[in-house]
Amino acid sequence: MNSTIFHLAFPIADISRAKSFYADGLGCQLGRETPTSVILNLYGNQLVAHVTKESFAPQQGIYPRHFGLVFAELSDWETLLERARHNHLSFYQEPKTRFAGEITEHRTFFLRDPFYNLLEFKFYTHPESVFGAREFSLVGDRS
């Protein structure tokens, strides 16, 4: 285990649909489970899905809320992309390249889970721009 891992808790409507998407679809390892929550290992990071009775509605666009991973290797990004396609996961945005030819160039795609949570998966051509390249003011989509 890394010395520091990311933790995210998020809402779902039911455990079985969450396990179908996250474990069967994305390949997350299952952790502890209660009737109202399940822990998922997403590439060494802890996701905790909590059942809520609140209503779920699709977000209008990718902002302000989504979560995901930045891959260090293009092959890992491509492997997850192929897994998502093979498992017929719901793409919110198909794969594309943002900022082609710039230091901030990266590949990205968005998935939507059954509860309208959006997940983004990225690979940066230039790893230093994940946190650096501060002189560039664009973040996310240009629009």
Number of C-alpha atoms within 10 A of each C-alpha: 6 7 4 8 10 10 12 12 13 13 18 25 18 19 17 10 15 23 20 15 20 22 16 15 19 17 18 21 16 16 12 9 13 10 9 13 20 22 20 24 17 19 12 15 17 18 20 20 23 20 18 14 10 9 8 14 9 10 13 7 11 17 10 7 10 16 12 14 15 18 18 15 13 15 11 13 20 17 11 16 21 12 16 18 13 10 13 11 18 17 17 17 16 11 16 13 15 17 16 12 10 12 17 23 18 22 21 21 19 22 22 18 20 18 17 17 19 23 19 18 19 23 23 21 20 15 17 11 16 18 8 12 12 10 6 11 6 10 9 10 9 7 3
